Amino acid sequence: MAAHIKELHSQVRKKLDESNKKYKLAADKHRRSSEFQEGDLVWVNLSKERFPRGKFGKLQDRAYGPCRILKRLGANAYQIELPADMEVSTTFNVADLQPYYADDKEQDFDSMSSHFQPGGTDEGSSEESHRELKSKGASSNEYSIAKERPRRVVTKPIRFQD
């Protein structure tokens, strides 16, 4: 009887190990593996729990950076160089860090760009730009689309009829 129970225990342990491996594989598919070195630049994800009461608002940035990694404290904890006036602990979990890439350039957002014309802008819309559109063969309909603001299309609700 004792041998039978030991055999059952070993079978259950084997099944548990197999299912744990399967769960680990499924979890690792979504896991973001990040290994940082000392001196790397990272973005730090901030949450209101890290700040003293009244120091963090809803409209503050969610990420701060780029910040330099000072030291690795364990498998998933890092010490980050932060300004002293932030009054925040400098130890962060790897889940709160995102790599900073030097080629992340600020997007030159042109508020005058038109979504009708790729790369086009509304600035300098004068008679010569109108003539330029006409000379490129734009019909009057295309010209009005490029010139005017988009209109809201109002549709009536669909009703079931008996």
TIRO-2110 file (N, C-alpha, C; in Angstrom, 1 decimal):
// TIRO-2110
0.8, -1.2, 0.0, N, 1, A
0.0, 0.0, 0.0, CA, 1, A
0.9, 1.3, 0.0, C, 1, A
1.9, 1.3, 0.8, N, 2, A
2.8, 2.5, 0.8, CA, 2, A
3.5, 2.7, -0.5, C, 2, A
3.9, 1.6, -1.2, N, 3, A
4.5, 1.7, -2.5, CA, 3, A
3.6, 2.3, -3.5, C, 3, A
2.3, 1.9, -3.4, N, 4, A
1.3, 2.4, -4.3, CA, 4, A
1.1, 3.9, -4.1, C, 4, A
1.1, 4.4, -2.9, N, 5, A
1.0, 5.8, -2.6, CA, 5, A
2.2, 6.6, -3.1, C, 5, A
3.4, 6.0, -2.9, N, 6, A
4.6, 6.7, -3.4, CA, 6, A
4.6, 6.8, -4.9, C, 6, A
4.1, 5.7, -5.6, N, 7, A
4.0, 5.7, -7.1, CA, 7, A
3.0, 6.8, -7.5, C, 7, A
1.8, 6.9, -6.8, N, 8, A
0.9, 8.0, -7.1, CA, 8, A
1.5, 9.4, -7.0, C, 8, A
2.2, 9.5, -5.9, N, 9, A
2.9, 10.8, -5.6, CA, 9, A
3.8, 11.2, -6.8, C, 9, A
4.6, 10.2, -7.2, N, 10, A
5.6, 10.5, -8.3, CA, 10, A
4.8, 10.8, -9.6, C, 10, A
3.7, 10.1, -9.9, N, 11, A
3.0, 10.4, -11.1, CA, 11, A
2.3, 11.8, -11.0, C, 11, A
1.8, 12.2, -9.9, N, 12, A
1.2, 13.5, -9.7, CA, 12, A
2.3, 14.6, -9.8, C, 12, A
3.5, 14.3, -9.2, N, 13, A
4.6, 15.3, -9.3, CA, 13, A
5.0, 15.5, -10.8, C, 13, A
5.0, 14.4, -11.5, N, 14, A
5.4, 14.4, -13.0, CA, 14, A
4.4, 15.2, -13.8, C, 14, A
3.1, 15.0, -13.5, N, 15, A
2.0, 15.7, -14.2, CA, 15, A
2.1, 17.2, -13.9, C, 15, A
2.4, 17.5, -12.6, N, 16, A
2.5, 18.9, -12.2, CA, 16, A
3.6, 19.6, -12.9, C, 16, A
4.8, 18.9, -13.0, N, 17, A
5.9, 19.5, -13.7, CA, 17, A
5.6, 19.8, -15.1, C, 17, A
4.9, 18.8, -15.8, N, 18, A
4.6, 19.0, -17.2, CA, 18, A
3.6, 20.2, -17.4, C, 18, A
2.6, 20.3, -16.5, N, 19, A
1.7, 21.4, -16.7, CA, 19, A
2.3, 22.7, -16.4, C, 19, A
3.2, 22.7, -15.4, N, 20, A
3.9, 24.0, -15.1, CA, 20, A
4.8, 24.4, -16.2, C, 20, A
5.4, 23.5, -16.9, N, 21, A
6.3, 23.8, -18.1, CA, 21, A
5.4, 24.4, -19.2, C, 21, A
4.2, 23.8, -19.3, N, 22, A
3.3, 24.3, -20.4, CA, 22, A
2.8, 25.7, -20.0, C, 22, A
2.5, 26.0, -18.7, N, 23, A
2.0, 27.3, -18.3, CA, 23, A
3.2, 28.3, -18.5, C, 23, A
4.4, 27.9, -18.2, N, 24, A
5.6, 28.8, -18.3, CA, 24, A
5.8, 29.2, -19.8, C, 24, A
5.6, 28.2, -20.7, N, 25, A
5.8, 28.5, -22.1, CA, 25, A
4.7, 29.5, -22.6, C, 25, A
3.5, 29.3, -22.1, N, 26, A
2.4, 30.3, -22.5, CA, 26, A
2.7, 31.7, -21.9, C, 26, A
3.2, 31.7, -20.7, N, 27, A
3.4, 33.0, -20.1, CA, 27, A
4.6, 33.7, -20.7, C, 27, A
5.6, 32.9, -21.1, N, 28, A
6.8, 33.5, -21.7, CA, 28, A
6.6, 34.1, -23.1, C, 28, A
5.5, 33.7, -23.8, N, 29, A
5.2, 34.2, -25.1, CA, 29, A
4.9, 35.7, -25.0, C, 29, A
4.3, 36.1, -23.9, N, 30, A
3.9, 37.5, -23.7, CA, 30, A
4.9, 38.3, -22.9, C, 30, A
5.9, 37.6, -22.3, N, 31, A
6.8, 38.3, -21.4, CA, 31, A
7.8, 39.1, -22.3, C, 31, A
8.2, 40.2, -21.8, N, 32, A
9.1, 41.1, -22.4, CA, 32, A
10.4, 41.0, -21.7, C, 32, A
11.4, 40.3, -22.3, N, 33, A
12.7, 40.1, -21.7, CA, 33, A
13.5, 41.3, -21.9, C, 33, A
13.9, 41.9, -20.9, N, 34, A
14.8, 43.1, -21.0, CA, 34, A
16.0, 43.0, -20.1, C, 34, A
17.1, 43.0, -20.6, N, 35, A
18.4, 43.0, -19.9, CA, 35, A
19.1, 44.3, -20.2, C, 35, A
19.3, 45.0, -19.2, N, 36, A
20.0, 46.3, -19.3, CA, 36, A
21.4, 46.3, -18.7, C, 36, A
22.3, 47.0, -19.3, N, 37, A
23.7, 47.1, -18.7, CA, 37, A
23.8, 48.5, -18.0, C, 37, A
24.8, 48.6, -17.1, N, 38, A
25.1, 49.8, -16.5, CA, 38, A
25.4, 50.9, -17.5, C, 38, A
24.8, 52.0, -17.4, N, 39, A
25.1, 53.1, -18.4, CA, 39, A
24.1, 53.2, -19.5, C, 39, A
23.2, 52.2, -19.6, N, 40, A
22.2, 52.2, -20.7, CA, 40, A
21.2, 53.3, -20.4, C, 40, A
20.6, 53.9, -21.4, N, 41, A
19.5, 54.9, -21.2, CA, 41, A
18.2, 54.2, -21.4, C, 41, A
17.3, 54.5, -20.5, N, 42, A
15.9, 53.9, -20.5, CA, 42, A
14.9, 55.0, -20.2, C, 42, A
13.7, 54.6, -20.6, N, 43, A
12.5, 55.4, -20.2, CA, 43, A
12.0, 54.7, -18.9, C, 43, A
11.6, 55.5, -17.9, N, 44, A
11.0, 55.0, -16.6, CA, 44, A
9.5, 55.3, -16.6, C, 44, A
8.8, 54.2, -16.5, N, 45, A
7.3, 54.3, -16.4, CA, 45, A
7.0, 54.7, -15.0, C, 45, A
6.2, 55.8, -14.8, N, 46, A
5.9, 56.3, -13.5, CA, 46, A
4.4, 56.0, -13.2, C, 46, A
4.2, 55.8, -11.9, N, 47, A
2.8, 55.6, -11.4, CA, 47, A
2.6, 56.5, -10.2, C, 47, A
1.4, 56.8, -9.9, N, 48, A
1.1, 57.7, -8.8, CA, 48, A
1.5, 57.1, -7.4, C, 48, A
1.6, 55.8, -7.3, N, 49, A
2.0, 55.2, -6.1, CA, 49, A
3.4, 55.5, -5.6, C, 49, A
4.3, 55.9, -6.6, N, 50, A
5.7, 56.1, -6.3, CA, 50, A
5.9, 57.5, -5.7, C, 50, A
4.9, 58.4, -5.9, N, 51, A
5.1, 59.8, -5.5, CA, 51, A
4.4, 60.1, -4.2, C, 51, A
4.9, 61.1, -3.5, N, 52, A
4.2, 61.5, -2.3, CA, 52, A
2.8, 62.1, -2.6, C, 52, A
1.9, 62.1, -1.7, N, 53, A
0.6, 62.5, -1.9, CA, 53, A
0.6, 64.0, -2.4, C, 53, A
-0.2, 64.2, -3.5, N, 54, A
-0.3, 65.5, -4.0, CA, 54, A
0.8, 65.9, -5.0, C, 54, A
1.8, 65.0, -5.3, N, 55, A
2.9, 65.4, -6.2, CA, 55, A
2.6, 64.9, -7.6, C, 55, A
1.7, 63.9, -7.8, N, 56, A
1.4, 63.3, -9.1, CA, 56, A
0.0, 63.6, -9.5, C, 56, A
-0.2, 64.1, -10.8, N, 57, A
-1.5, 64.4, -11.3, CA, 57, A
-1.8, 63.5, -12.5, C, 57, A
-3.1, 63.5, -12.8, N, 58, A
-3.5, 62.6, -13.9, CA, 58, A
-2.9, 63.0, -15.3, C, 58, A
-2.6, 64.3, -15.4, N, 59, A
-2.1, 64.8, -16.7, CA, 59, A
-0.6, 64.8, -16.8, C, 59, A
0.1, 64.3, -15.8, N, 60, A
1.6, 64.2, -15.9, CA, 60, A
2.0, 63.1, -16.9, C, 60, A
3.2, 63.2, -17.4, N, 61, A
3.7, 62.2, -18.3, CA, 61, A
3.8, 60.8, -17.6, C, 61, A
3.5, 59.8, -18.4, N, 62, A
3.6, 58.4, -17.9, CA, 62, A
5.0, 57.9, -17.8, C, 62, A
5.8, 58.4, -18.7, N, 63, A
7.2, 57.9, -18.8, CA, 63, A
8.1, 59.1, -18.6, C, 63, A
9.3, 58.9, -18.0, N, 64, A
10.2, 59.9, -17.7, CA, 64, A
11.6, 59.5, -18.3, C, 64, A
12.3, 60.4, -18.9, N, 65, A
13.6, 59.9, -19.4, CA, 65, A
14.1, 60.8, -20.5, C, 65, A
15.2, 60.4, -21.1, N, 66, A
15.9, 59.2, -20.8, CA, 66, A
16.7, 59.3, -19.5, C, 66, A
16.8, 58.1, -18.8, N, 67, A
17.5, 58.1, -17.5, CA, 67, A
18.6, 57.0, -17.7, C, 67, A
19.7, 57.2, -17.0, N, 68, A
20.9, 56.3, -17.0, CA, 68, A
20.7, 55.3, -15.9, C, 68, A
21.0, 54.0, -16.3, N, 69, A
21.1, 53.0, -15.3, CA, 69, A
22.4, 53.0, -14.5, C, 69, A
22.3, 53.1, -13.2, N, 70, A
23.5, 53.2, -12.4, CA, 70, A
24.0, 51.8, -12.0, C, 70, A
23.1, 50.9, -11.6, N, 71, A
23.5, 49.6, -11.1, CA, 71, A
22.4, 48.6, -11.2, C, 71, A
22.8, 47.4, -11.5, N, 72, A
21.8, 46.3, -11.5, CA, 72, A
21.8, 45.7, -10.1, C, 72, A
20.6, 45.6, -9.5, N, 73, A
20.4, 45.2, -8.1, CA, 73, A
20.0, 43.7, -8.0, C, 73, A
19.6, 43.1, -9.1, N, 74, A
19.2, 41.7, -9.0, CA, 74, A
18.8, 41.3, -10.4, C, 74, A
18.0, 40.2, -10.5, N, 75, A
17.6, 39.7, -11.8, CA, 75, A
16.7, 40.6, -12.5, C, 75, A
15.9, 41.4, -11.8, N, 76, A
14.9, 42.3, -12.4, CA, 76, A
14.7, 43.6, -11.7, C, 76, A
15.8, 44.1, -11.0, N, 77, A
15.7, 45.4, -10.4, CA, 77, A
17.0, 46.2, -10.7, C, 77, A
16.7, 47.5, -11.0, N, 78, A
17.8, 48.4, -11.4, CA, 78, A
17.7, 49.7, -10.6, C, 78, A
18.9, 50.3, -10.3, N, 79, A
19.0, 51.6, -9.7, CA, 79, A
19.2, 52.6, -10.9, C, 79, A
18.3, 53.6, -10.9, N, 80, A
18.3, 54.6, -12.0, CA, 80, A
18.7, 56.0, -11.5, C, 80, A
19.4, 56.7, -12.3, N, 81, A
19.8, 58.1, -12.0, CA, 81, A
18.6, 59.0, -12.2, C, 81, A
18.1, 59.6, -11.2, N, 82, A
16.9, 60.5, -11.3, CA, 82, A
17.3, 61.8, -10.6, C, 82, A
16.6, 62.9, -11.0, N, 83, A
16.9, 64.2, -10.3, CA, 83, A
16.5, 64.1, -8.8, C, 83, A
17.2, 64.8, -7.9, N, 84, A
16.9, 64.7, -6.5, CA, 84, A
15.6, 65.3, -6.2, C, 84, A
15.1, 66.3, -7.0, N, 85, A
13.8, 67.0, -6.6, CA, 85, A
12.6, 66.1, -6.9, C, 85, A
12.8, 64.9, -7.5, N, 86, A
11.6, 64.1, -7.8, CA, 86, A
11.1, 63.4, -6.5, C, 86, A
11.9, 63.2, -5.5, N, 87, A
11.5, 62.6, -4.3, CA, 87, A
10.9, 61.2, -4.5, C, 87, A
11.6, 60.4, -5.3, N, 88, A
11.1, 59.1, -5.7, CA, 88, A
12.3, 58.1, -5.4, C, 88, A
11.9, 56.9, -5.1, N, 89, A
13.0, 55.9, -4.9, CA, 89, A
13.6, 55.7, -6.3, C, 89, A
14.9, 55.4, -6.3, N, 90, A
15.6, 55.2, -7.5, CA, 90, A
15.7, 53.8, -8.0, C, 90, A
15.0, 52.9, -7.2, N, 91, A
15.0, 51.5, -7.6, CA, 91, A
13.8, 51.2, -8.4, C, 91, A
13.9, 50.5, -9.5, N, 92, A
12.8, 50.2, -10.4, CA, 92, A
12.9, 48.8, -10.8, C, 92, A
11.7, 48.2, -11.0, N, 93, A
11.6, 46.8, -11.6, CA, 93, A
11.7, 46.9, -13.1, C, 93, A
12.2, 45.9, -13.7, N, 94, A
12.4, 45.8, -15.1, CA, 94, A
11.1, 46.1, -15.9, C, 94, A
10.0, 45.7, -15.3, N, 95, A
8.7, 46.0, -15.9, CA, 95, A
8.4, 47.4, -16.1, C, 95, A
9.0, 48.3, -15.3, N, 96, A
8.8, 49.7, -15.3, CA, 96, A
9.8, 50.4, -16.2, C, 96, A
10.6, 49.7, -16.9, N, 97, A
11.7, 50.3, -17.7, CA, 97, A
11.5, 49.9, -19.2, C, 97, A
11.7, 50.9, -20.1, N, 98, A
11.7, 50.6, -21.5, CA, 98, A
13.0, 51.1, -22.1, C, 98, A
13.5, 50.4, -23.1, N, 99, A
14.8, 50.9, -23.7, CA, 99, A
14.6, 52.2, -24.4, C, 99, A
15.6, 53.1, -24.3, N, 100, A
15.6, 54.3, -25.1, CA, 100, A
16.6, 54.1, -26.2, C, 100, A
16.1, 54.4, -27.4, N, 101, A
16.9, 54.3, -28.6, CA, 101, A
17.3, 55.7, -29.1, C, 101, A
18.6, 55.9, -29.4, N, 102, A
19.1, 57.2, -29.7, CA, 102, A
18.5, 57.7, -31.0, C, 102, A
18.0, 56.8, -31.9, N, 103, A
17.4, 57.3, -33.1, CA, 103, A
16.0, 57.6, -33.0, C, 103, A
15.4, 57.5, -31.7, N, 104, A
14.1, 58.0, -31.5, CA, 104, A
14.1, 59.5, -31.6, C, 104, A
13.8, 60.0, -32.8, N, 105, A
13.8, 61.4, -33.0, CA, 105, A
12.4, 62.0, -32.7, C, 105, A
12.4, 63.2, -32.3, N, 106, A
11.1, 63.8, -32.0, CA, 106, A
10.4, 64.0, -33.4, C, 106, A
9.2, 63.5, -33.4, N, 107, A
8.5, 63.6, -34.7, CA, 107, A
8.2, 65.1, -35.0, C, 107, A
8.6, 65.5, -36.2, N, 108, A
8.3, 66.9, -36.6, CA, 108, A
6.8, 66.9, -37.0, C, 108, A
6.0, 67.2, -36.0, N, 109, A
4.6, 67.3, -36.2, CA, 109, A
4.2, 68.6, -36.8, C, 109, A
3.7, 68.6, -38.0, N, 110, A
3.3, 69.9, -38.6, CA, 110, A
1.8, 70.0, -38.4, C, 110, A
1.4, 70.9, -37.6, N, 111, A
-0.1, 71.1, -37.3, CA, 111, A
-0.8, 71.5, -38.6, C, 111, A
-0.1, 72.0, -39.5, N, 112, A
-0.8, 72.5, -40.7, CA, 112, A
-0.9, 71.5, -41.8, C, 112, A
-0.4, 70.2, -41.6, N, 113, A
-0.5, 69.2, -42.6, CA, 113, A
-1.9, 68.8, -42.8, C, 113, A
-2.1, 68.4, -44.0, N, 114, A
-3.5, 67.9, -44.4, CA, 114, A
-3.5, 66.4, -44.6, C, 114, A
-4.5, 65.8, -44.1, N, 115, A
-4.5, 64.3, -44.2, CA, 115, A
-5.0, 63.9, -45.6, C, 115, A
-5.5, 64.9, -46.4, N, 116, A
-5.9, 64.6, -47.8, CA, 116, A
-4.7, 64.4, -48.7, C, 116, A
-3.6, 65.1, -48.4, N, 117, A
-2.4, 65.1, -49.3, CA, 117, A
-1.2, 64.6, -48.4, C, 117, A
-0.7, 63.4, -48.8, N, 118, A
0.4, 63.0, -48.0, CA, 118, A
1.6, 63.9, -48.1, C, 118, A
2.0, 64.4, -46.9, N, 119, A
3.2, 65.3, -46.9, CA, 119, A
2.8, 66.7, -47.2, C, 119, A
1.6, 67.0, -47.5, N, 120, A
1.2, 68.3, -47.9, CA, 120, A
0.8, 69.2, -46.7, C, 120, A
0.8, 70.5, -46.8, N, 121, A
0.5, 71.4, -45.8, CA, 121, A
-0.5, 72.4, -46.3, C, 121, A
-1.2, 73.0, -45.3, N, 122, A
-2.1, 74.1, -45.7, CA, 122, A
-1.5, 75.4, -45.7, C, 122, A
-0.2, 75.5, -45.2, N, 123, A
0.4, 76.8, -45.1, CA, 123, A
0.7, 77.3, -46.5, C, 123, A
0.6, 78.6, -46.7, N, 124, A
0.9, 79.2, -48.0, CA, 124, A
-0.1, 78.9, -49.1, C, 124, A
-1.4, 78.6, -48.6, N, 125, A
-2.4, 78.3, -49.6, CA, 125, A
-2.9, 79.7, -50.2, C, 125, A
-2.2, 80.0, -51.3, N, 126, A
-2.5, 81.2, -51.9, CA, 126, A
-2.9, 80.9, -53.4, C, 126, A
-3.1, 82.0, -54.1, N, 127, A
-3.5, 81.8, -55.5, CA, 127, A
-2.4, 81.0, -56.3, C, 127, A
-1.1, 81.2, -56.0, N, 128, A
-0.2, 80.4, -56.8, CA, 128, A
-0.2, 78.9, -56.4, C, 128, A
-0.6, 78.6, -55.2, N, 129, A
-0.7, 77.1, -54.9, CA, 129, A
-2.0, 76.6, -55.5, C, 129, A
-3.0, 77.4, -55.7, N, 130, A
-4.2, 77.0, -56.4, CA, 130, A
-3.9, 76.7, -57.9, C, 130, A
-3.1, 77.7, -58.4, N, 131, A
-2.7, 77.5, -59.8, CA, 131, A
-1.9, 76.2, -60.0, C, 131, A
-1.0, 76.0, -59.0, N, 132, A
-0.1, 74.8, -59.1, CA, 132, A
-1.0, 73.5, -59.1, C, 132, A
-2.0, 73.5, -58.3, N, 133, A
-2.9, 72.3, -58.3, CA, 133, A
-3.6, 72.2, -59.6, C, 133, A
-4.1, 73.3, -60.2, N, 134, A
-4.7, 73.2, -61.5, CA, 134, A
-3.8, 72.8, -62.6, C, 134, A
-2.5, 73.2, -62.5, N, 135, A
-1.5, 72.9, -63.5, CA, 135, A
-1.2, 71.4, -63.5, C, 135, A
-1.3, 70.8, -62.3, N, 136, A
-1.0, 69.4, -62.1, CA, 136, A
-2.1, 68.5, -62.7, C, 136, A
-3.2, 69.1, -63.1, N, 137, A
-4.3, 68.4, -63.6, CA, 137, A
-5.4, 68.0, -62.6, C, 137, A
-5.4, 68.7, -61.5, N, 138, A
-6.4, 68.4, -60.5, CA, 138, A
-7.8, 69.0, -61.0, C, 138, A
-8.8, 68.2, -61.0, N, 139, A
-10.1, 68.7, -61.4, CA, 139, A
-10.6, 69.6, -60.3, C, 139, A
-11.7, 70.3, -60.6, N, 140, A
-12.3, 71.2, -59.6, CA, 140, A
-12.8, 70.4, -58.4, C, 140, A
-13.2, 69.2, -58.6, N, 141, A
-13.7, 68.4, -57.4, CA, 141, A
-12.5, 68.0, -56.5, C, 141, A
-11.4, 67.6, -57.1, N, 142, A
-10.2, 67.3, -56.3, CA, 142, A
-9.6, 68.6, -55.6, C, 142, A
-9.8, 69.7, -56.3, N, 143, A
-9.3, 71.0, -55.8, CA, 143, A
-10.1, 71.3, -54.5, C, 143, A
-11.4, 71.1, -54.6, N, 144, A
-12.3, 71.5, -53.5, CA, 144, A
-12.0, 70.5, -52.3, C, 144, A
-11.7, 69.3, -52.6, N, 145, A
-11.4, 68.4, -51.5, CA, 145, A
-10.1, 68.8, -50.8, C, 145, A
-9.1, 69.2, -51.5, N, 146, A
-7.9, 69.6, -50.9, CA, 146, A
-8.0, 70.9, -50.2, C, 146, A
-8.9, 71.8, -50.6, N, 147, A
-9.0, 73.1, -50.0, CA, 147, A
-9.9, 73.1, -48.8, C, 147, A
-11.0, 72.5, -48.9, N, 148, A
-12.0, 72.6, -47.8, CA, 148, A
-11.8, 71.7, -46.7, C, 148, A
-12.4, 72.0, -45.6, N, 149, A
-12.4, 71.1, -44.4, CA, 149, A
-13.3, 69.9, -44.7, C, 149, A
-13.0, 68.8, -44.1, N, 150, A
-13.9, 67.6, -44.4, CA, 150, A
-15.3, 67.9, -43.7, C, 150, A
-16.3, 67.5, -44.4, N, 151, A
-17.7, 67.7, -43.9, CA, 151, A
-18.1, 66.5, -43.2, C, 151, A
-18.9, 66.7, -42.1, N, 152, A
-19.5, 65.5, -41.4, CA, 152, A
-20.6, 65.0, -42.2, C, 152, A
-20.6, 63.7, -42.4, N, 153, A
-21.7, 63.0, -43.1, CA, 153, A
-22.7, 62.6, -42.1, C, 153, A
-24.0, 63.1, -42.3, N, 154, A
-25.0, 62.7, -41.4, CA, 154, A
-25.9, 61.6, -42.0, C, 154, A
-25.9, 60.5, -41.3, N, 155, A
-26.7, 59.4, -41.9, CA, 155, A
-27.9, 59.2, -40.9, C, 155, A
-29.0, 58.8, -41.5, N, 156, A
-30.2, 58.6, -40.7, CA, 156, A
-30.1, 57.1, -40.2, C, 156, A
-30.7, 56.9, -39.0, N, 157, A
-30.6, 55.5, -38.4, CA, 157, A
-31.5, 54.6, -39.3, C, 157, A
-31.0, 53.4, -39.3, N, 158, A
-31.8, 52.4, -40.1, CA, 158, A
-32.9, 51.9, -39.2, C, 158, A
-34.1, 51.9, -39.7, N, 159, A
-35.3, 51.4, -39.0, CA, 159, A
-35.8, 50.2, -39.6, C, 159, A
-36.3, 49.3, -38.7, N, 160, A
-36.9, 48.1, -39.2, CA, 160, A
-38.3, 48.4, -39.7, C, 160, A
-38.7, 47.9, -40.8, N, 161, A
-40.0, 48.1, -41.4, CA, 161, A
-40.8, 46.8, -41.4, C, 161, A
-42.1, 47.0, -41.0, N, 162, A
-42.9, 45.8, -41.0, CA, 162, A
-43.4, 45.4, -42.4, C, 162, A
END
